[in-house]
Amino acid sequence: MSHEQYQSVIKSLHECMVTCNHCYDACLREENVKMMAECIRLDRECADICAYLEQAIGRGTPFISVLAHACAIICEACGSECKKHNHEHCQNCAEACANCAEVCKKLSA
């Protein structure tokens, strides 16, 4: 399959990456950064795997389903952590992660 056939997946991955990066940056500015440590860590993990999968799809990797499975797991973890925090950036991130996890689950099936 060519990367053109994955445009909606690529869009979801990109949106999740951007949202996680925004959440990461915003969490670093929160008053109690220590409380946000796990959120910050998972934001980085999630943004990185989304960016990697987006690039891998673009170059036609044969490992799409394996990477998508890993991405779904990481997106779910990040979304669950972000959901615990009432900050708007965390809630937006939780939503983007949930959407991306669902797309990646379908892709890995």
C-alpha positions as CSV (number, residue, x, y, z in Angstrom):
1,M,0.0,0.0,0.0
2,S,1.2,3.5,-0.8
3,H,1.3,6.3,1.8
4,E,-1.5,8.0,-0.1
5,Q,-3.8,5.3,1.1
6,Y,-3.0,6.2,4.7
7,Q,-3.8,9.9,4.6
8,S,-6.4,9.8,7.4
9,V,-4.0,7.8,9.6
10,I,-1.2,10.2,8.9
11,K,-3.5,13.1,9.7
12,S,-4.4,11.6,13.1
13,L,-0.8,10.7,13.9
14,H,0.3,14.3,13.1
15,E,-2.5,15.9,15.1
16,C,-1.6,13.6,18.1
17,M,2.1,14.5,17.8
18,V,1.4,18.2,17.7
19,T,-1.1,18.1,20.6
20,C,1.3,16.0,22.7
21,N,4.1,18.4,22.0
22,H,1.9,21.3,23.1
23,C,0.9,19.5,26.2
24,Y,4.5,18.6,27.0
25,D,5.5,22.3,26.7
26,A,2.5,23.5,28.7
27,C,3.0,20.9,31.5
28,L,6.6,22.2,31.9
29,R,5.1,25.6,32.7
30,E,2.6,24.4,35.3
31,E,3.1,25.5,38.9
32,N,3.7,22.0,40.2
33,V,5.9,20.5,37.5
34,K,6.8,17.5,39.7
35,M,3.1,16.5,39.7
36,M,3.1,16.6,35.9
37,A,6.3,14.4,35.5
38,E,4.5,11.3,34.2
39,C,2.3,13.3,31.9
40,I,5.4,15.0,30.5
41,R,7.2,11.7,30.0
42,L,4.3,10.1,28.2
43,D,3.7,13.2,26.1
44,R,7.3,12.8,24.8
45,E,6.9,9.0,24.2
46,C,3.6,9.5,22.4
47,A,4.8,12.4,20.2
48,D,7.9,10.5,19.3
49,I,6.1,7.2,18.3
50,C,3.4,9.2,16.3
51,A,6.1,11.1,14.5
52,Y,8.1,7.9,13.8
53,L,5.0,6.0,12.5
54,E,4.0,9.0,10.3
55,Q,7.5,8.9,8.8
56,A,7.6,5.2,8.5
57,I,4.3,5.1,6.6
58,G,5.6,7.8,4.3
59,R,8.5,5.6,3.3
60,G,6.4,2.4,2.9
61,T,7.7,0.4,5.9
62,P,6.7,-3.2,6.0
63,F,6.3,-2.9,9.8
64,I,3.2,-0.7,9.8
65,S,1.0,-3.1,11.8
66,V,3.7,-3.7,14.4
67,L,4.4,0.0,14.8
68,A,0.7,0.9,14.8
69,H,0.2,-1.6,17.7
70,A,2.9,0.0,19.7
71,C,1.6,3.4,18.9
72,A,-1.9,2.5,20.1
73,I,-0.6,1.2,23.4
74,I,1.5,4.4,24.0
75,C,-1.4,6.7,22.9
76,E,-3.7,4.9,25.3
77,A,-1.2,5.3,28.2
78,C,-0.6,9.0,27.4
79,G,-4.4,9.7,27.0
80,S,-5.1,8.0,30.3
81,E,-2.5,10.0,32.1
82,C,-3.6,13.3,30.5
83,K,-7.2,12.6,31.4
84,K,-6.2,12.7,35.1
85,H,-5.3,16.4,34.9
86,N,-7.9,19.2,34.6
87,H,-5.7,21.5,32.5
88,E,-7.2,22.2,29.1
89,H,-4.0,21.2,27.3
90,C,-4.1,17.8,29.0
91,Q,-7.8,17.3,28.2
92,N,-7.1,18.1,24.5
93,C,-4.2,15.8,24.5
94,A,-6.3,13.0,26.0
95,E,-8.8,13.4,23.2
96,A,-6.2,13.4,20.5
97,C,-4.5,10.3,22.0
98,A,-7.8,8.4,22.2
99,N,-8.6,9.2,18.6
100,C,-5.1,8.2,17.4
101,A,-5.2,5.0,19.5
102,E,-8.4,3.9,17.8
103,V,-7.0,4.6,14.3
104,C,-3.8,2.7,15.2
105,K,-5.7,-0.3,16.6
106,K,-7.6,-0.5,13.3
107,L,-4.3,-0.3,11.4
108,S,-2.7,-3.0,13.4
109,A,-5.5,-5.5,13.0
